[in-house]
Structure formats: structure tokens, C-alpha cells
Amino acid sequence: MVVAPLTWPWAFLVITVAAAGIGVHFLLRHRARQTKRWWLLGLAVLNLGFSIAFNVAYLVQPAPETTFPPFQNLPLHLCTIMSWLMP
């Protein structure tokens, strides 16, 4: 197994996601519970959309050096369920 070092695009992505999470926390900290629930629902729908788009794009044009593992990308896979339900 080859472990790739953390490159600047990945570091930028991690920093950006962390900053966005902190920003949303400060944006919503004094809001009503209903507003927070709508934000979380929107985040869950966005996450579900990204998950579906990734799987469809990978099925349409897979990477040439890999094969698509269908049993690891089913909607009932534990990671997929948790990514939908976590927010």
C-alpha cells in the first residue's frame, strides 16, 4: 500500500471545510432551533446529492486503472447510510 503525502490541494480542502464549519457554527449559534434544523436538512440533501452524483459519474466513466466496486457503493453500505444520516 502506498501512502501519499498530504499535498497542498488536500490541505487547502481540509482548511476550507474546517473554516466553513466554524463559520456556520458562528452564523447559527443564536438562531432558533427550527432554523438550525433547516440548515442541517439542507446539508443532508446536499450531501446526498454529491453522493449520488459521484456514484453516477463513476459508473458512467470509471477510472481506467481501477474497477468499480459495486458492493462498496450501494445505497445500503454503512458509510453511505451514515453520510446521509449524520447531519
CORURRA-V627222 format. One record per pair of residues at least 12 apart in sequence whose C-alpha atoms are under 10 Angstrom apart, sorted by sequence separation. I is the first residue (numbers start at 0). J is the second residue. D is the distance in whole Angstrom. If there is no record, write none. Layout:
# CORURRA-V627222
i=I j=J d=D
i=I j=J d=D
This chain:
# CORURRA-V627222
i=23 j=35 d=10
i=54 j=67 d=9
i=23 j=38 d=9
i=54 j=69 d=9
i=54 j=72 d=7
i=53 j=72 d=10
i=54 j=73 d=9
i=54 j=74 d=10
i=51 j=72 d=10
i=50 j=72 d=9
i=51 j=74 d=9
i=50 j=74 d=9
i=50 j=79 d=8
i=47 j=79 d=9
i=50 j=82 d=9
i=46 j=79 d=10
i=47 j=80 d=10
i=50 j=83 d=9
i=47 j=82 d=8
i=48 j=83 d=10
i=46 j=82 d=7
i=47 j=83 d=6
i=46 j=83 d=7
i=47 j=84 d=10
i=45 j=83 d=9
i=46 j=84 d=10
i=43 j=82 d=8
i=44 j=83 d=8
i=43 j=83 d=6
i=46 j=86 d=9
i=42 j=83 d=9
i=43 j=84 d=7
i=43 j=85 d=8
i=44 j=86 d=10
i=40 j=83 d=10
i=42 j=85 d=10
i=43 j=86 d=6
i=40 j=84 d=10
i=42 j=86 d=7
i=41 j=86 d=9
i=39 j=85 d=9
i=40 j=86 d=7
i=39 j=86 d=6
i=38 j=86 d=9
i=36 j=86 d=9
